[in-house]
């Protein structure tokens, strides 16, 4: 009896293997769609516009820094001038 109980316990604790996933070679991994030429042109044009605007923004930021530096210099020059000695 003791042997029979051990055999039953061993059967219950046996690990069942998961079934292997089914592979279907008929299903492609990635589906590619054809894009109309108008859409391709629109995307290319939008990318070109974005690059142009990025360049313009960078040049304007540089110009703004230069103008702020000039404003600081000009303000200091004007306010520090001694007009009393010229009168």
C-alpha positions in Angstrom: 0.0 0.0 0.0 2.8 2.4 0.8 4.3 1.8 -2.6 0.9 2.5 -4.3 0.5 5.8 -2.4 4.0 6.9 -3.5 3.3 6.1 -7.1 0.0 8.1 -7.0 1.8 11.0 -5.4 4.6 10.9 -8.0 2.0 10.9 -10.8 0.3 14.0 -9.3 3.5 16.0 -8.9 4.8 15.2 -12.4 5.2 18.5 -14.4 3.2 18.6 -17.6 5.0 20.2 -20.5 3.3 23.0 -22.3 2.4 22.2 -25.9 4.7 23.8 -28.5 3.3 26.9 -30.2 1.9 26.3 -33.6 3.8 27.8 -36.4 1.9 28.8 -39.5 4.2 29.5 -42.4 1.4 31.0 -44.4 1.1 34.1 -42.2 3.8 36.7 -42.9 5.6 38.4 -40.0 5.1 41.9 -41.4 2.5 43.2 -43.7 3.7 45.9 -46.2 1.2 48.2 -47.7 1.6 50.2 -50.9 1.6 53.9 -50.4 0.2 56.3 -53.1 2.8 58.6 -54.7 0.9 61.7 -53.5 1.3 60.6 -49.9 5.0 59.9 -50.3 5.4 63.4 -51.9 3.4 65.0 -49.0 5.5 63.3 -46.4 8.8 64.3 -48.1 7.6 67.9 -48.4 6.5 68.0 -44.8 9.9 66.7 -43.7 11.6 69.4 -45.9 9.5 72.1 -44.3 10.3 70.9 -40.8 14.1 70.9 -41.5 13.8 74.4 -42.9 11.9 75.6 -39.9 14.5 74.0 -37.5 17.3 75.9 -39.3 15.4 79.1 -39.1 14.6 78.7 -35.4 18.3 78.1 -34.7 19.4 81.2 -36.6 16.7 83.3 -34.9 17.9 82.0 -31.5 21.5 83.0 -32.3 20.3 86.4 -33.5 18.3 86.9 -30.3 21.3 86.2 -28.2 23.4 88.7 -30.1 20.7 91.3 -29.9 20.3 90.8 -26.1 24.1 91.2 -25.7 24.1 94.4 -27.8 21.1 95.8 -25.8 23.0 95.1 -22.6 26.1 96.8 -24.0 24.2 99.8 -25.4 22.2 100.3 -22.2 25.4 100.3 -20.1 27.1 102.7 -22.5 24.1 105.2 -22.6 23.4 105.1 -18.8 27.1 105.4 -17.8 27.8 108.4 -20.1 28.6 111.6 -18.2 26.6 114.4 -19.8 27.6 116.9 -17.1 31.1 117.4 -18.5 29.9 118.4 -22.0 27.6 121.2 -20.9 
